[in-house]
């Protein structure tokens, strides 16, 4: 079984809005164990939805994976299983 480093040191910041000539981008920003993460979205609703998921995970006391910057609950079942184990099963 592989071990994944997790942390509870998470800060979620206010969304940034960039108004370009062709497109407006809404970016969610957060920090996990000192590493900055950003995720751009095309609409305010998508950005706020993702940001609220991050805030909800911190409110529930959920750990975040340092390597991905996402809560442990966001890991897919495929990522939890190695390709070899999948092939054997």
Secondary structure, DSSP 8 states (H G I E B T S, - for coil): -----EES-EEE---EEEE-SS-EEEEEEEEETTEEEEEEESSHHHHHHHHHHHHHHHHTT--EETTT-SBGGG--HHHHS-HHHHHH-
